[in-house]
Each structure stands twice: as C-alpha cells, then as structure tokens.
Amino acid sequence: MSYGTKALQRIAGKTVFITGASSGIGKATALEYAEASQGNLKLILVARRIEKLESLKNELNTKYPTLKTFIGKLDVSIKGSIKPFLSELPTEFQDIDILVNNAGKALGNAKVGLIDEKDINETFDTNVLGLISITQAVLPIFQKKNSGDIVNIGSIAGRDAYPGGSIYCASKFAVRAFTESLRKELINTKIRVIEIQPGAVNTEFSTVRNYGDQSKADAVYKGREPLYGEDIAELIVFATTRNPNTVIAELLVFPSDQASASHVYKRE
C-alpha cells in the first residue's frame, strides 16, 4: 500500500514496538511498517517463538538494509517479565513511539460449564492482563514526551458475543473497555489510543484455538473469503500515519462475507 510522502515523513525514524510479532497480524505489521518507511524506522519485535522472530529479522534486514530491528523473546502473559525486558533494551530502542498490542489468543469453543480453567487463565493472562501490563510499562515513555500511539488489537468479539466464545469474547470486551477508558484518561495529552477490531482473519489464530488441529482450523474458513494479516497491518500503519490532530479511535473491519460475529456467508 502507498501511504504518500507525508505519511512517510510522519513515521520516519520512529521506534515501533510490536507484540506477538512472530506470525499473523504482528508479522504482517512489521513488514508493512518496514515497507511504508522504506527502512527508515526502528522495530522492536517480541513473541514467544524466538526462532520465528530471527527468520523475520533476516527477511526484513535483507530487504531493508537501513532498518534497525531488535528482537526478543517475551511472553506478555508472564507476570513481572515486561518491565525487566524494557529496562534491558539497547539505548537506541528505548524511546518507543508506537506500541502495537497485538499478542492474543483464543483456546477452544467450549460452552460455559465445560471450559477448562487453564484455557480461561491463559486467555485472560494474554489478552487482558498482558496487554494492560505492557501498556502501563510503555505509557510513561509517551507521557514524558507527550506523544505516542497505542494500538490495541480488539475484535468483533469485543462488540458481539457468540455461543462458544464466552471467554474470548469477555477478554475482548475487556480490551475495548480498557481502551476507551485509557483514551479518556489521556484526552488532555497528544497520545493517541486506537483500537482495530477485525472480523475473521485467516492466521494461526484458528490453529491455536483448535489446539493445533489444522483440519479443524481450515474448516473455519472453508467457503469463506476472510481477511489476512496484511489487511489489518495496512490499517494499523494507516491509523498511525494520520495527522497528529486525527485519532482513528475505533476501526471495525470485516471481510466482505461477514456482517457480525456470527452472520457470515459461506460459499459451497
């Protein structure tokens, strides 16, 4: 996607921190920022799978030799891991400008009364507590200079709950409430708070939700025309390259065959 000269100027030299960057939306967002800035950018890419991040870093630096990339193993769901990670960042990466809270997951489709407690804890620890913790850790950097963008990846599931999704939906409703409160708390600053709320996106998300069963994961999108990580990445970069007086507070995006969390059109 072409963002234009002004957009290029607005992100030139900035430092972007992306969680869950090893695949899906996170990986696509790293690639999109690199392309949009033509390598005139610093990326902090974190995830649980360091080998995937190493592969992504090699891909980025091969295509954009001027790009500065720092990768690190970080599971946002592990309490107490975030502040030490930030404190150990190389000096040139410490002045973060954009935080993309992308790390998230869903586990299973069990209905209430049958949900594994481990799945409940893991979903909330990642989607809610992890997102809050990393935002709290990075926000003082933004407040010190009175600028910065916080992008939270929500979901249609945070607006429209559905059977079998009680825990995931509850976690995304929580993300939406946290995002709205944060935006209001920061209204007297130049810090922007943005939430992107995707519908169906074909990534590893479905594989994780189905505990690694690829056939079940593929069935979710059979006969569908879903979104892909690249579609959401374009919106993230677009939102963070607007004029400083413009806040894209919420961006709800569906594939063309979806109208709500459960209203979809499947083609045979």
C-alpha positions in Angstrom: 0.0 0.0 0.0 1.2 3.5 -0.8 0.8 5.9 2.1 2.2 9.1 0.4 5.1 11.4 1.2 3.5 13.0 4.3 2.8 9.6 5.9 6.4 8.6 5.2 7.6 11.7 7.0 5.4 11.1 10.0 6.9 7.7 10.8 10.5 8.4 9.6 12.9 7.4 12.3 10.3 6.3 14.8 10.5 3.3 17.1 7.7 0.8 16.8 7.1 -2.0 19.4 5.0 -4.9 18.2 3.9 -7.8 20.5 3.1 -11.2 19.0 5.2 -10.4 16.1 6.3 -13.9 15.1 3.3 -14.6 12.8 -0.1 -13.4 11.6 -1.1 -9.8 12.1 2.1 -9.0 14.1 4.5 -10.2 11.5 2.5 -8.5 8.7 2.6 -5.3 10.6 6.3 -5.4 11.0 6.7 -5.9 7.2 4.2 -3.2 6.5 6.0 -0.6 8.7 9.3 -1.5 7.0 7.8 -1.1 3.6 5.9 2.1 4.4 9.0 3.8 5.9 11.4 2.2 3.3 13.6 1.0 6.1 13.8 4.4 7.9 12.5 3.0 11.1 13.3 1.0 14.3 11.4 -2.1 15.1 11.1 -3.9 18.4 9.6 -7.3 17.7 8.7 -9.7 20.5 7.0 -13.0 20.8 7.3 -16.4 22.5 9.0 -18.1 19.4 12.4 -16.5 19.0 13.3 -18.7 16.0 10.4 -17.2 14.1 11.5 -13.7 15.0 15.0 -14.4 13.9 13.7 -15.5 10.5 11.6 -12.4 10.2 14.5 -10.2 11.2 16.6 -11.7 8.4 13.8 -11.2 5.9 13.4 -7.5 7.0 17.1 -6.7 7.0 17.8 -8.3 3.7 15.1 -6.2 2.0 15.7 -3.0 4.0 19.4 -2.8 5.0 18.9 0.6 6.8 16.2 -0.8 9.0 17.1 -1.3 12.7 15.5 -4.3 14.2 15.6 -5.6 17.8 14.0 -9.0 18.5 13.4 -10.5 21.9 11.6 -13.5 23.5 8.7 -12.1 25.6 5.5 -13.8 26.7 3.3 -10.9 27.8 1.2 -13.3 30.0 4.1 -13.9 32.3 3.8 -11.5 35.2 6.8 -9.5 36.0 8.5 -10.1 32.7 7.7 -6.8 30.9 9.5 -4.1 32.9 12.8 -6.0 33.1 12.6 -6.6 29.3 12.1 -2.8 28.6 14.9 -1.8 31.0 17.3 -4.1 29.1 16.5 -2.7 25.7 19.5 -1.2 23.9 19.6 2.6 24.4 18.7 3.4 20.8 15.5 1.4 21.1 14.3 2.7 24.4 12.4 5.8 23.1 9.3 4.0 21.8 6.9 6.0 19.7 4.3 3.4 18.7 3.0 0.4 20.7 1.1 -2.3 18.9 -0.6 -4.6 21.4 -1.2 -7.5 19.0 -0.4 -10.6 21.2 -3.6 -12.5 21.8 -5.3 -15.9 21.5 -8.4 -18.0 21.9 -8.5 -21.5 23.2 -11.3 -23.9 22.3 -15.0 -23.4 21.7 -16.3 -25.0 24.9 -19.5 -23.6 26.4 -19.8 -22.3 30.0 -19.7 -25.2 32.5 -17.3 -27.2 30.3 -14.5 -24.7 29.9 -11.0 -25.8 31.0 -9.8 -23.4 33.7 -6.3 -23.4 32.1 -7.8 -22.0 28.9 -9.6 -19.3 30.9 -6.5 -18.2 32.7 -4.2 -18.4 29.6 -6.7 -16.3 27.5 -7.1 -13.6 30.1 -3.4 -13.5 31.1 -2.5 -12.9 27.4 -5.4 -10.9 26.0 -6.2 -8.7 29.0 -3.6 -8.7 31.8 -0.6 -8.9 29.4 -2.0 -6.0 27.2 -2.6 -3.9 30.3 0.8 -4.6 31.8 2.7 -3.7 28.7 0.7 -0.6 28.2 1.4 0.5 31.8 5.1 -0.1 31.3 5.3 1.8 28.0 2.9 4.7 28.8 5.4 6.7 30.9 7.7 6.9 27.9 4.9 8.5 25.9 3.9 10.8 28.8 7.4 12.1 29.3 7.4 13.5 25.7 3.7 14.0 25.4 3.4 11.9 22.2 2.9 8.4 21.0 0.4 5.9 19.6 -1.1 2.9 21.5 -2.8 0.5 19.1 -4.8 -2.3 20.7 -6.0 -5.2 18.6 -9.5 -5.9 19.6 -12.1 -7.9 17.7 -15.7 -8.0 16.6 -15.9 -10.5 19.5 -15.5 -7.4 21.8 -18.7 -6.0 20.4 -20.8 -9.0 19.5 -20.6 -12.1 21.7 -21.4 -15.6 20.4 -22.0 -19.1 21.7 -18.8 -21.0 22.4 -16.8 -17.8 22.7 -17.7 -16.6 26.2 -14.1 -16.4 27.4 -12.5 -15.0 24.3 -15.4 -12.5 23.9 -15.2 -11.5 27.5 -11.5 -10.8 27.1 -12.0 -8.7 24.0 -14.9 -6.8 25.7 -12.4 -6.1 28.4 -9.8 -4.8 25.9 -12.5 -2.5 24.4 -13.4 -1.1 27.9 -9.7 -0.6 28.8 -9.0 1.2 25.5 -12.0 3.5 25.9 -11.0 4.4 29.5 -7.4 5.0 28.5 -8.4 7.2 25.7 -10.5 9.4 28.0 -7.7 9.5 30.6 -5.3 10.8 28.0 -7.6 13.3 26.4 -5.5 16.2 27.7 -2.4 14.8 26.0 -1.1 14.2 22.5 -1.1 10.5 23.0 -3.4 8.6 20.6 -5.3 5.5 21.6 -6.5 3.4 18.7 -8.4 0.1 18.6 -8.6 -2.1 15.5 -11.5 -4.6 15.6 -11.2 -7.3 13.0 -13.7 -9.8 11.9 -12.5 -13.2 10.6 -8.7 -13.1 9.8 -7.1 -16.2 8.4 -3.9 -16.6 10.6 -2.5 -19.1 13.0 -5.2 -17.9 15.4 -7.6 -20.6 14.3 -4.9 -23.3 14.6 -4.2 -22.3 18.2 -7.9 -22.1 19.0 -8.3 -25.7 17.8 -5.2 -26.9 19.8 -3.1 -27.5 16.7 -5.7 -29.4 14.7 -5.1 -28.0 11.3 -8.1 -29.7 9.7 -10.5 -28.0 12.2 -8.7 -24.7 11.7 -9.0 -24.9 7.9 -12.7 -25.8 8.2 -13.3 -22.4 9.9 -12.5 -20.6 6.6 -13.9 -23.2 4.1 -16.2 -21.4 1.7 -15.2 -18.1 3.2 -13.3 -15.0 1.9 -11.5 -14.0 5.2 -9.2 -11.1 5.9 -5.5 -11.8 6.2 -2.8 -10.3 8.4 -1.7 -7.9 5.7 -5.2 -6.4 5.6 -5.1 -5.5 9.2 -1.4 -4.4 9.0 -2.3 -1.8 6.4 -5.0 -0.3 8.7 -2.6 -0.2 11.7 0.0 1.7 9.6 -2.7 3.9 8.1 -4.1 4.9 11.6 -0.6 5.7 13.0 0.4 7.9 10.0 -2.5 10.3 10.1 -2.1 14.0 11.1 -1.4 14.3 14.8 -4.8 16.0 15.3 -6.6 12.9 13.9 -7.4 9.9 16.0 -8.9 6.8 14.4 -10.4 5.8 17.7 -12.1 2.6 16.6 -11.8 0.8 13.3 -14.2 -2.2 12.8 -13.3 -4.2 9.7 -15.0 -7.2 8.2 -14.2 -9.4 5.2 -16.8 -8.9 2.5 -18.8 -12.1 3.5 -19.3 -11.1 7.2 -21.7 -8.7 8.8 -21.4 -9.6 12.5 -19.6 -12.1 14.7 -22.0 -14.9 13.6 -23.6 -13.5 10.4 -21.4 -14.9 7.6 -22.0 -16.1 4.1 -20.4 -19.4 3.1 -20.0 -20.4 -0.5 -20.0 -24.0 -1.4 
